[in-house]
Amino acid sequence: MNKINHYIDTVFEPQDQLLEEVLDSIKENGMPNISVSPSSGKFLTILVSIANAKNILEIGALGGYSGICLARGFQEKGQLTSLELEEKYANLAKSNLTKAGFGEQVSYLTGPALESLESLAQKNKRYDFFFIDADKGNYPNYLESCIKIAEKNAVIAVDNVLVRGTVADDTLEAIGHTNIMKEFNQLVADHPKLDAILVPIGDGITIARVK
Ligand SMILES: C[S@@+](CC[C@H](N)C(=O)[O-])C[C@H]1O[C@@H](n2cnc3c(N)ncnc32)[C@H](O)[C@@H]1O
């Protein structure tokens, strides 16, 4: 898994100067080093672009790394709404998205994402692309909330579904979210409203289409 990801990163070189600076800013601000991997970020850009998505909802902004990757997929014709628990993180993400040229196309809702999702549903907001990358225990709740406010054929992408390979390889010791994610993966696979597949890029990204 690591070797394959290293190979992908080496051949496709998905990292660039701007994204390097985002990672530096996260470090300088004493925030955790848990942005999506470079290849996962590039994958998100391509997914948004292929889906022709224009109205994206992200859960878990951190410093804006994945936000920039998502926005690069829609370029000047889309909007990103990002839900983030920590105000400090949302502020850094906004600053980084602005540096990347997407400052006018992104808005942040701070506080627990479940509350923000409820408020968006009450306002009848609809989205054509979702990226879930926050507290893993809430993934089933986030999934259901996203389905409620999804356009038909919307795409839902979910990060960290392989938990460093531990969900698939019993010889590896289970870590924090291994069992939670095993259950979540089964939930997605069996979900009557989703058509989904898991892609082993980065820490694993599931892509689902809302029927
Ligand atoms: C893995 S990081 C997101 C990384 C980001 N998507 C990226 O790749 O650039 C997870 C983020 O979820 C946020 N988070 C955790 N619990 C949350 C909650 N209940 N509501 C909203 N955000 C939450 C954390 O503060 C953190 O910034």
PDBQT file of the ligand as one rigid body, heavy atoms in Angstrom, charges set to zero:
ROOT
HETATM    1  C1  LIG A 301      -8.483  15.077   8.724  1.00  0.00    +0.000 C 
HETATM    2  S1  LIG A 301      -8.807  16.720   9.131  1.00  0.00    +0.000 S 
HETATM    3  C2  LIG A 301      -9.399  17.390   7.615  1.00  0.00    +0.000 C 
HETATM    4  C3  LIG A 301      -8.332  17.512   6.581  1.00  0.00    +0.000 C 
HETATM    5  C4  LIG A 301      -8.773  18.264   5.353  1.00  0.00    +0.000 C 
HETATM    6  N1  LIG A 301      -9.939  17.662   4.743  1.00  0.00    +0.000 N 
HETATM    7  C5  LIG A 301      -7.666  18.279   4.337  1.00  0.00    +0.000 C 
HETATM    8  O1  LIG A 301      -7.364  17.215   3.777  1.00  0.00    +0.000 OA
HETATM    9  O2  LIG A 301      -7.105  19.357   4.087  1.00  0.00    +0.000 OA
HETATM   10  C6  LIG A 301     -10.273  16.618  10.059  1.00  0.00    +0.000 C 
HETATM   11  C7  LIG A 301     -10.881  17.962  10.411  1.00  0.00    +0.000 C 
HETATM   12  O3  LIG A 301     -12.186  17.729  10.942  1.00  0.00    +0.000 OA
HETATM   13  C8  LIG A 301     -12.415  18.663  11.957  1.00  0.00    +0.000 C 
HETATM   14  N2  LIG A 301     -13.468  18.137  12.840  1.00  0.00    +0.000 N 
HETATM   15  C9  LIG A 301     -13.362  17.195  13.795  1.00  0.00    +0.000 A 
HETATM   16  N3  LIG A 301     -14.541  16.982  14.389  1.00  0.00    +0.000 NA
HETATM   17  C10 LIG A 301     -15.421  17.810  13.783  1.00  0.00    +0.000 A 
HETATM   18  C11 LIG A 301     -16.804  18.075  13.961  1.00  0.00    +0.000 A 
HETATM   19  N4  LIG A 301     -17.532  17.428  14.874  1.00  0.00    +0.000 N 
HETATM   20  N5  LIG A 301     -17.380  18.999  13.173  1.00  0.00    +0.000 NA
HETATM   21  C12 LIG A 301     -16.650  19.650  12.216  1.00  0.00    +0.000 A 
HETATM   22  N6  LIG A 301     -15.347  19.438  12.008  1.00  0.00    +0.000 NA
HETATM   23  C13 LIG A 301     -14.732  18.535  12.786  1.00  0.00    +0.000 A 
HETATM   24  C14 LIG A 301     -11.069  18.809  12.651  1.00  0.00    +0.000 C 
HETATM   25  O4  LIG A 301     -11.001  20.007  13.379  1.00  0.00    +0.000 OA
HETATM   26  C15 LIG A 301     -10.117  18.745  11.482  1.00  0.00    +0.000 C 
HETATM   27  O5  LIG A 301      -9.816  20.016  10.991  1.00  0.00    +0.000 OA
ENDROOT
TORSDOF 0
